[in-house]
């Protein structure tokens, strides 16, 4: 895909538009699809139930407010019978409040989990589609550490949004309800003979809450950017720790512990620097909110006391007015109490939106028919064909220029060149995960293609599941796993087939590459791409595995990318990438004579192994009809 000026690309326009969006608009863009209630009955039930229970909580608080008046009036009158009746009524109200609160919590947490699950599945589907995890590494923008964004930031984004929606609705309903109560209870405040303030308790409460909100917004604004930086620093620190853990053997062998410790501590110091800024900003805001809350405890009594001392309201009326003022003040102070969480939520939404924006940019580039890109498609011919293929780097530098060639079924082709010429990138282009460049790659229709990179991927789970990946274990006959291990020289692993280990750590590099060949034998593809797939093996092991491909998969075409000595003997022809000023040129080599090819064959399978291959063929036909394209 040819580079364009940053301002002119659709991806850049999308990112600029995303940068202008407010936090709520960004949230709705990445998670609002869940609220398409017509397609999600469970979402309807959870959202409706949560809203109904919020309303029920407000009604209970209203009833408790009227109970306050009756209870304290009974105290003031020394009415024992009424006092006892009000105690019984309070027990009923408290029980109802507890039931509604617990039910509301249950509905809210179910909603949070279901919404988070929907958003997580959607992001994972997009992230893992079409080579996106690989391509993101070459795209500029704010999308680093996608694992943290999906695991942590999505959780914070959804859970906090549900909390805000529930708490915000509660505050609005409480404000509407108790403003009416407070206006009814609050008489006029007379200042002198002529100046009268009707409903003065309402105005006093509104003025106090407005002042608190304004000051909170002023002091709390820096928290948004600081929390964003904190999340990024946390992600970077965790990435360094995970990388050190996964590279523990190499670090130890190279005596690199001291250097790695410096790197980890430097990453932590960057995190600590952000935390210092966060601590100062949070403490400033906490000083304000603490003073605001302390004054808010006594303010309602101070405001309502003139009417009580003037004899205009009873003790019950005073307590009802105080409780109503507390509810109104709490509702109006929602921003004051939640500003730190709003800042953290804002940062998480921005991080998730950054990942979604990067995925959108890749989608737009792929859909842009006017931009130059490598076109990978199918044709009816039984060959893999390169036509005027230019492979470029993500920055636009040409790596391979004008490649045109055909590779036939059962043909064994070795591609060699200097390091950095782009031979591995050629395999990525065939796989459809490298769009940068131009020209065409034609694949046989419904081709059975597998790619074996130098670094073998072994998923968590049993060894049997690692061999069957990405298909389920029952996709192949049970005894075929043992046979393939034995065929690839891994007899010692047979007793561990159903054991669960970190196979990428438990097996040596050579064992992992042998396991990749066992996986090939299990899946039996028609087209095999090997990228330095025997680099961890000695020459004898390489000869055994490469020869085995000719004897056990004689109909499969093998395209090897490598430069190890001895590989040439197992291929029909060698193609060379020759470096030039305008990119490397693919030079097609001559085919070997039949007797030369036959000499490279390995030992034939035993009778038992041949019977296993025969039974395996039916399973292989069924598996490939599923449309899978497994890759070690």
Secondary structure by P-SEA (a helix, b strand, c coil): cccccccccaaaaaaaaaaaccaaaaaaaaccccccccccaaaaaaaaaaaaaaaaaaaaaaaaaaaaaaaaaaaaaccaaaaaaaaaaaaaaaaaaaaaaaaaaaaaaaaaaaaaaaaaaaaaaaaaccaaaaaaaaccccccaaaaaaccaaaaaaaaaaaaaaaaaaaaaaaaaaaaaaaaacccccccccccccaaaaaaaaaaaaaaaaaaaaaccaaaaaaaaaaaaaaaaaaaaaaaaaaaaaaaaacaaaaaaaaaaaaaaaaaaaaaaaaaaaaaaaaaaaaaaaaaacaaaaaaaaaaaaccccaaaaaaaaaaaaaaaaaaacccccaaaaaaaaaaaaaaaaaaaaaaaaaaaaaccccccccccccccccccccbbbbbccccccccccccccccccbbbbbbbcccccaaaaaaaaacccccbbbbbbcccccbbbbbccbbbbccccaaaaaaccccccccccaaaaaaaaaaccccccccccccccccccccaaaaaaaaaaaaaaacccbbbbccccccccaaaaaaaaaaaaaacccbbbbbbcccccccccccbbbbbccccccbbbbbbbbccaaaaaaaccccccaaaaaaaaaaaaaaaaaaaccccccc
